[in-house]
Amino acid sequence: MSISTGLHAPARGGPVTQRIPVDDLSHVGAARRTADAVARAGALDETRRGAVNLVATEASTNLARHARDGVLFVQSTAPLGVAGVELIAADKGPGMHDLERALADGFTTGNTLGTGLGAIRRQADELDIYSVPGQGTIIAARVFGAPERTAPRHHLLDIGAVCLPMAGETACGDGWAVVQSADRAVILLVDGLGHGPNAAEAADTAIAAFQAASGGAPAEIVAGLHQSLRSTRGAALAVAEVTPTADGATVRYCGVGNTAAALLSAVDAPRTLPSMNGTAGLQVRTMHEVTLPWTRGNVLALHTDGITTRWRADAYRGILTHHPTVLATALQRDHTRGRDDATVLAFRLRSGLG
């Protein structure tokens, strides 16, 4: 029996990332209001919402004053298993030559509520900054709601995700989900055929079926999703299972259609995880799994075809040592096609696990 969410609620896809271009100080208010709306939707209390608003204000003010092509991404951390807000400021500006000085108290971006990056560091529960002179800056901050105030420590993977609908669309034809514990993680990436509400219905259908069947092997899950998607326009999709080993993990992967997946290393060439031809829900000739070892320190990246494949991780100096949110944002910033929904997922193994 197929699962259809579109009959009961508007199709949404996602979880969707809010994207706010910031190239003028007049845009700071919109960035702050968007962040506050996400915080309210996540039931954060007044104190935590205040922290979210301050981070949004300082980050977007920095973008308006100092960046080029600045964008603030805002999204809920609920898909990570904890209430909170993630705010990511990305630009193609000059970069920072002295990060420690920029983080120091007294180094301000102007007449704002705090003291620039120092204020962001004090308010954020998690913070990562990636800046290369001449290539721009990515600032990824997370503010969690009480009482958690931290991402789940019993999970196998750290997650970075940016999921955007095509310009002009509110529903997103892309979707993703992760089910994980300390002993196993299962990842879904889905790209509904085309874009708009019908593509989002396919994504929603795949996510609902995945949540119900995530205990199976990747090929079994994909086969079930193929059946569930028959009532929709169909989708490209990928399922990966990660289990820990003594020196890292093992990845089992099954994909259908035009999604991309690879294990990235700072010292070796990327290892591609190939997908099968076809469209889930319409036609899939075979179900084939690929198994690869995952060495600790490597990063698993997946994306839909709204992102070009003409990128190389080694073009981003040292980026694999940062939180996977940084890589996901960099690929969105630099390699979005602009004529489709676009989603990037990035994962690393948590330290102390496996």
C-alpha positions as CSV (number, residue, x, y, z in Angstrom):
1,M,0.0,0.0,0.0
2,S,1.4,3.4,-0.9
3,I,1.6,6.3,1.6
4,S,0.4,9.7,0.5
5,T,0.8,12.8,2.7
6,G,-0.5,15.3,0.2
7,L,-4.2,14.4,0.8
8,H,-3.9,15.4,4.5
9,A,-1.6,18.4,4.6
10,P,0.2,20.7,2.2
11,A,3.3,19.0,0.7
12,R,6.4,20.6,2.1
13,G,9.5,18.4,1.4
14,G,12.6,19.3,3.3
15,P,13.2,19.9,6.3
16,V,13.7,23.2,4.5
17,T,16.4,25.8,5.2
18,Q,15.4,29.4,5.2
19,R,17.7,31.5,3.0
20,I,17.9,35.3,3.6
21,P,20.2,37.3,1.3
22,V,21.9,40.1,3.3
23,D,23.7,42.7,1.2
24,D,22.5,45.8,3.0
25,L,21.8,46.8,6.7
26,S,18.1,47.1,5.8
27,H,18.1,43.3,5.5
28,V,19.2,42.7,9.1
29,G,15.7,43.0,10.5
30,A,14.3,40.4,8.1
31,A,17.1,38.0,9.1
32,R,16.4,38.5,12.8
33,R,12.6,38.0,12.3
34,T,13.2,34.8,10.4
35,A,15.4,33.4,13.1
36,D,13.0,34.4,15.8
37,A,10.1,32.7,13.9
38,V,12.1,29.4,13.8
39,A,13.0,29.7,17.5
40,R,9.3,30.3,18.4
41,A,8.2,27.3,16.2
42,G,10.8,25.2,18.2
43,A,9.3,26.4,21.5
44,L,12.5,28.0,22.7
45,D,12.0,30.1,25.8
46,E,12.5,33.9,25.9
47,T,16.1,33.7,27.0
48,R,17.1,31.2,24.3
49,R,15.2,33.2,21.7
50,G,17.1,36.3,22.8
51,A,20.4,34.4,22.1
52,V,19.1,33.4,18.7
53,N,18.1,37.0,17.8
54,L,21.5,38.3,18.9
55,V,23.4,35.8,16.8
56,A,21.2,36.5,13.8
57,T,21.7,40.3,14.3
58,E,25.5,40.1,14.6
59,A,25.9,37.6,11.8
60,S,23.8,39.5,9.4
61,T,25.3,42.8,10.3
62,N,28.7,41.4,9.6
63,L,27.4,40.2,6.2
64,A,25.9,43.6,5.3
65,R,29.0,45.6,6.4
66,H,31.9,43.4,5.2
67,A,30.8,40.6,2.9
68,R,30.1,40.1,-0.8
69,D,27.1,37.9,-1.8
70,G,26.2,37.4,1.9
71,V,23.5,35.0,2.9
72,L,22.1,33.9,6.2
73,F,20.7,30.3,6.4
74,V,18.4,29.5,9.3
75,Q,16.9,26.2,10.2
76,S,15.6,24.1,13.1
77,T,17.8,21.6,14.8
78,A,14.8,19.4,15.5
79,P,15.9,16.9,12.7
80,L,19.1,16.4,14.7
81,G,17.1,15.2,17.7
82,V,17.3,18.4,19.8
83,A,15.3,21.6,19.9
84,G,17.1,24.7,18.7
85,V,18.1,26.9,15.8
86,E,21.1,26.7,13.5
87,L,22.2,29.9,11.9
88,I,24.8,29.9,9.1
89,A,26.3,33.1,7.7
90,A,28.0,32.5,4.3
91,D,29.7,35.0,2.0
92,K,32.2,35.3,-0.8
93,G,34.0,38.3,0.8
94,P,37.7,38.8,1.6
95,G,37.9,36.3,4.4
96,M,39.5,36.8,7.7
97,H,43.3,37.0,8.1
98,D,43.2,37.0,11.9
99,L,40.3,34.9,13.3
100,E,41.4,35.2,16.9
101,R,41.5,39.0,16.7
102,A,38.0,39.0,15.2
103,L,36.7,36.8,18.0
104,A,38.3,39.0,20.8
105,D,36.1,41.2,22.9
106,G,36.2,44.8,21.8
107,F,36.5,43.9,18.1
108,T,33.1,45.1,16.8
109,T,31.3,45.3,13.5
110,G,29.7,48.6,14.3
111,N,26.8,49.9,16.3
112,T,25.1,46.5,17.1
113,L,23.7,44.7,20.1
114,G,27.0,42.9,20.9
115,T,30.6,42.7,19.9
116,G,30.6,41.0,16.6
117,L,32.0,37.4,16.5
118,G,32.8,37.6,20.2
119,A,29.1,38.0,21.0
120,I,28.2,35.1,18.7
121,R,30.7,32.9,20.4
122,R,29.3,33.7,23.8
123,Q,25.7,33.1,22.8
124,A,26.1,30.0,20.7
125,D,26.1,26.6,22.2
126,E,28.1,25.3,19.2
127,L,30.2,27.5,16.8
128,D,32.4,26.7,13.9
129,I,34.1,29.3,11.7
130,Y,35.7,28.6,8.3
131,S,37.5,31.5,6.6
132,V,40.0,31.5,3.8
133,P,41.4,34.9,2.6
134,G,40.1,35.5,-0.8
135,Q,37.5,32.8,-0.7
136,G,35.0,34.0,1.9
137,T,33.8,33.0,5.3
138,I,31.2,30.5,6.7
139,I,30.1,30.9,10.3
140,A,27.9,28.1,11.7
141,A,26.3,28.7,15.1
142,R,23.7,26.6,16.9
143,V,21.6,27.8,19.9
144,F,19.8,24.9,21.7
145,G,16.7,25.1,23.9
146,A,16.8,24.3,27.6
147,P,17.4,21.8,29.1
148,E,19.3,20.2,26.3
149,R,21.8,22.9,25.4
150,T,23.8,20.4,23.5
151,A,23.4,18.1,20.4
152,P,22.8,14.5,21.3
153,R,26.0,12.8,22.3
154,H,24.7,9.2,21.9
155,H,24.5,9.6,18.1
156,L,27.0,8.0,15.7
157,L,27.2,10.9,13.2
158,D,27.5,14.7,13.2
159,I,25.2,16.1,10.5
160,G,25.4,19.1,8.2
161,A,22.4,19.8,6.0
162,V,21.2,22.7,3.7
163,C,18.0,22.0,1.9
164,L,16.6,24.8,-0.4
165,P,13.6,24.9,-2.7
166,M,14.0,26.3,-6.2
167,A,13.7,30.1,-6.2
168,G,10.0,31.1,-6.3
169,E,8.8,27.9,-4.7
170,T,7.6,27.4,-1.1
171,A,7.4,23.6,-1.3
172,C,10.6,21.7,-1.7
173,G,10.9,18.7,-4.0
174,D,14.0,17.5,-2.1
175,G,13.8,15.8,1.3
176,W,16.0,14.1,3.8
177,A,15.9,12.2,7.1
178,V,18.3,10.5,9.5
179,V,17.5,7.8,12.0
180,Q,20.5,7.1,14.3
181,S,21.8,5.8,17.6
182,A,25.4,5.2,18.8
183,D,25.4,1.8,17.0
184,R,23.8,2.6,13.6
185,A,22.7,5.4,11.4
186,V,20.4,5.3,8.4
187,I,20.3,8.2,6.0
188,L,17.7,9.1,3.3
189,L,18.1,11.7,0.6
190,V,15.2,12.1,-1.9
191,D,14.6,14.3,-4.9
192,G,11.1,14.3,-6.2
193,L,10.8,14.4,-10.0
194,G,10.7,18.1,-11.0
195,H,9.9,20.7,-8.4
196,G,7.0,22.3,-6.7
197,P,4.1,20.7,-4.6
198,N,3.9,17.5,-6.6
199,A,7.7,16.9,-6.2
200,A,7.3,17.8,-2.5
201,E,4.5,15.2,-2.2
202,A,6.9,12.5,-3.5
203,A,9.5,13.7,-1.0
204,D,7.1,13.6,1.9
205,T,5.9,10.1,0.9
206,A,9.4,8.8,0.8
207,I,10.3,10.3,4.2
208,A,7.1,8.8,5.8
209,A,7.9,5.3,4.3
210,F,11.5,5.6,5.3
211,Q,10.7,6.4,8.9
212,A,8.5,3.3,9.1
213,A,11.1,1.0,7.4
214,S,14.5,2.3,8.5
215,G,15.4,-0.9,10.3
216,G,16.0,-2.8,7.1
217,A,19.1,-3.0,4.9
218,P,19.5,-0.2,2.3
219,A,18.4,-2.3,-0.7
220,E,15.3,-3.5,1.2
221,I,14.4,0.1,2.2
222,V,14.8,1.4,-1.4
223,A,12.6,-1.5,-2.7
224,G,9.9,-0.5,-0.2
225,L,10.2,3.2,-1.1
226,H,9.9,2.3,-4.8
227,Q,6.5,0.7,-4.0
228,S,5.3,3.5,-1.8
229,L,6.2,6.1,-4.4
230,R,4.1,4.5,-7.2
231,S,1.2,6.9,-6.4
232,T,3.4,9.9,-6.9
233,R,5.4,11.3,-9.9
234,G,8.5,9.4,-8.6
235,A,11.9,10.4,-7.3
236,A,15.6,9.8,-7.3
237,L,16.7,8.7,-3.9
238,A,19.6,7.3,-1.9
239,V,19.8,5.3,1.3
240,A,23.0,4.8,3.3
241,E,23.5,2.6,6.4
242,V,26.5,3.4,8.7
243,T,27.7,1.0,11.4
244,P,30.8,1.5,13.5
245,T,34.0,-0.6,13.4
246,A,37.2,-0.6,15.4
247,D,38.9,2.1,13.3
248,G,35.9,3.9,11.7
249,A,32.7,2.6,10.1
250,T,31.2,0.6,7.3
251,V,28.9,2.3,4.8
252,R,26.2,0.3,2.9
253,Y,24.6,2.3,0.1
254,C,21.8,1.9,-2.4
255,G,20.7,4.7,-4.7
256,V,18.4,5.1,-7.6
257,G,18.5,8.0,-10.1
258,N,20.4,11.2,-10.2
259,T,21.8,11.8,-6.7
260,A,25.5,12.0,-5.9
261,A,27.4,10.4,-2.9
262,A,31.0,10.1,-2.0
263,L,33.4,9.5,0.9
264,L,35.8,12.4,1.0
265,S,39.4,12.3,2.4
266,A,42.0,14.9,3.0
267,V,44.8,12.6,1.7
268,D,43.1,10.2,-0.8
269,A,40.9,10.6,-3.8
270,P,37.2,10.7,-3.2
271,R,35.4,7.3,-3.4
272,T,32.1,7.5,-5.3
273,L,29.1,5.6,-4.2
274,P,27.3,4.8,-7.5
275,S,23.5,4.8,-8.0
276,M,21.4,2.7,-10.3
277,N,19.6,4.0,-13.3
278,G,15.9,4.5,-13.0
279,T,13.3,6.5,-11.0
280,A,11.9,5.1,-7.7
281,G,8.1,4.8,-8.1
282,L,8.3,4.4,-11.8
283,Q,11.0,2.0,-13.0
284,V,13.9,0.4,-11.2
285,R,15.4,-2.7,-12.9
286,T,17.7,-3.9,-10.2
287,M,18.5,-3.3,-6.5
288,H,22.2,-3.1,-5.9
289,E,24.2,-2.2,-2.8
290,V,27.7,-0.9,-2.5
291,T,29.8,-1.4,0.7
292,L,32.8,0.8,1.6
293,P,35.0,1.2,4.7
294,W,34.8,4.7,6.3
295,T,38.0,5.8,7.9
296,R,37.7,8.2,10.8
297,G,38.4,11.7,9.7
298,N,36.7,11.2,6.3
299,V,33.4,12.9,5.4
300,L,30.4,11.3,3.7
301,A,28.7,13.8,1.3
302,L,25.4,13.4,-0.6
303,H,23.5,15.9,-2.7
304,T,20.7,16.1,-5.2
305,D,21.2,17.3,-8.8
306,G,20.4,20.8,-7.9
307,I,24.1,20.9,-7.1
308,T,26.6,20.5,-9.9
309,T,29.1,17.7,-9.7
310,R,32.0,19.9,-10.7
311,W,33.3,20.4,-7.2
312,R,36.3,19.1,-5.4
313,A,36.7,19.0,-1.6
314,D,40.5,19.8,-1.9
315,A,39.5,23.2,-3.4
316,Y,38.5,24.1,0.2
317,R,41.6,24.1,2.3
318,G,41.2,22.2,5.5
319,I,37.4,22.1,5.3
320,L,37.1,18.4,6.2
321,T,38.4,19.2,9.7
322,H,35.4,21.5,10.3
323,H,31.9,20.6,11.2
324,P,30.0,19.0,8.2
325,T,27.6,22.0,8.2
326,V,30.5,24.0,6.8
327,L,31.0,21.7,3.8
328,A,27.3,21.5,3.1
329,T,27.1,25.3,3.1
330,A,30.2,25.8,0.9
331,L,28.8,23.5,-1.7
332,Q,25.4,25.3,-1.6
333,R,27.1,28.6,-1.8
334,D,29.4,27.8,-4.8
335,H,27.7,25.0,-6.8
336,T,24.0,25.5,-6.8
337,R,22.6,25.2,-10.4
338,G,19.8,27.7,-9.6
339,R,17.0,26.0,-11.6
340,D,16.0,23.2,-9.2
341,D,15.6,22.3,-5.6
342,A,19.1,21.8,-4.1
343,T,20.1,19.7,-1.0
344,V,23.5,18.9,0.4
345,L,24.1,16.5,3.3
346,A,27.4,16.0,5.0
347,F,28.4,13.6,7.8
348,R,31.3,12.8,10.0
349,L,31.8,10.1,12.7
350,R,31.6,11.5,16.2
351,S,34.8,11.2,18.2
352,G,34.7,8.6,20.9
353,L,32.3,6.3,19.1
354,G,33.1,3.4,16.9
